[in-house]
Amino acid sequence: MKHAINWFEIPVKDFDRAKKFYSAIFNYEMPEQPMEPYRMGFLPADQDGQSVGGAIVSGEGYESSEKGAKIYLNGGADLNEVLMRVPDAGGKIQRTKTLITEEFGYYAFFTDSEGNQIGLHSMN
């Protein structure tokens, strides 16, 4: 097994607002696809079959929460590049960039536009 996670979904209340938020913090145009009865927007991931991917999802059974499972999105070369876009995109920084150890890199937490608490991770 290469990854502990192979797919994740972030529940959203307002799909268009959440799509705008994640597009802004990752600085890309989020592709979306209706998968009846759900609406999904795909987060950045390599499409090589070797990467972990995920999506924002709205529809019955999906409820945003700060108290749910914690996921850590890839913060790229330096997670501060993503984290610093959070407030302008409509989210709130909960924990600034924090060293785990030199070996394991850094993490941070933010609350997205839908109320989910999301982690970021980077090695620098």
C-alpha positions in Angstrom: 0.0 0.0 0.0 1.5 3.3 -1.1 -0.9 5.8 0.5 -3.0 5.5 3.6 -5.6 7.6 1.8 -6.7 7.1 -1.8 -9.6 9.6 -2.0 -11.3 12.1 0.2 -14.4 14.3 0.1 -14.9 17.7 1.8 -18.6 18.4 2.5 -19.8 21.8 1.5 -23.1 23.7 2.1 -22.8 26.3 -0.7 -21.0 24.6 -3.6 -20.4 27.8 -5.6 -18.9 29.6 -2.6 -16.7 26.6 -1.7 -15.5 26.3 -5.3 -14.6 29.9 -5.4 -12.7 29.5 -2.0 -10.6 26.5 -3.0 -10.0 27.9 -6.5 -8.6 31.1 -4.9 -6.4 29.4 -2.3 -4.9 27.0 -4.7 -4.8 29.6 -7.5 -6.4 27.3 -10.2 -9.8 26.8 -11.9 -11.5 23.9 -10.1 -13.1 21.4 -12.5 -16.5 20.2 -11.5 -18.8 17.4 -12.4 -22.4 16.6 -11.4 -22.6 13.0 -10.1 -26.3 12.9 -9.5 -27.6 13.6 -6.9 -24.3 15.2 -5.9 -22.2 18.1 -7.2 -18.4 17.6 -7.1 -15.4 19.9 -7.6 -12.0 18.3 -7.9 -9.0 19.5 -5.9 -5.6 19.6 -7.5 -3.9 16.2 -7.9 -1.7 14.6 -10.5 -3.8 12.5 -12.8 -1.1 9.8 -13.1 -2.9 7.1 -11.1 -0.2 7.3 -8.4 -1.6 10.4 -6.5 -4.2 10.8 -3.8 -7.2 12.9 -5.0 -10.2 14.5 -3.5 -13.2 16.7 -4.1 -15.6 19.1 -2.5 -19.1 17.7 -2.5 -22.6 19.0 -1.9 -25.7 17.0 -1.6 -27.7 14.9 0.8 -25.6 13.2 3.5 -22.7 15.8 3.3 -22.5 18.2 6.2 -19.7 20.6 6.9 -18.1 20.6 10.4 -15.0 21.6 12.3 -15.5 18.5 14.4 -15.3 15.8 11.7 -12.3 13.9 10.4 -9.1 15.9 9.8 -7.5 15.9 6.4 -4.3 17.5 5.4 -4.1 19.0 1.9 -0.7 19.3 0.1 0.6 22.8 0.7 3.2 22.5 -2.1 6.8 23.7 -1.6 5.8 26.0 1.2 2.3 25.8 2.8 2.4 29.6 3.6 1.7 30.3 -0.1 -1.7 28.6 0.2 -2.4 29.6 3.8 -1.9 33.3 3.1 -4.7 33.2 0.5 -7.2 31.8 3.0 -8.5 35.0 4.6 -9.1 36.8 1.3 -10.9 33.8 0.0 -13.3 33.8 2.9 -11.7 31.4 5.3 -9.9 31.8 8.6 -6.5 30.7 9.7 -6.7 28.6 12.8 -3.1 27.7 13.3 -0.2 29.3 11.5 2.6 27.3 9.9 4.1 25.2 12.7 7.1 22.9 12.6 6.4 19.2 13.3 10.0 18.2 13.1 12.7 18.7 10.5 12.0 15.2 9.3 8.2 15.6 9.0 8.0 19.2 7.9 5.2 21.7 8.8 1.5 21.9 9.2 -1.2 24.5 9.6 -5.0 24.6 10.0 -7.7 26.8 8.5 -11.5 26.9 8.5 -12.8 27.0 4.9 -15.7 29.0 3.6 -18.1 26.2 4.7 -16.9 25.7 8.3 -14.7 22.7 7.8 -11.4 22.6 9.6 -8.7 21.6 7.1 -5.0 21.0 7.5 -2.1 21.8 5.2 1.2 20.1 5.1 4.6 20.9 3.5 8.2 19.9 4.0 9.4 23.6 3.9 
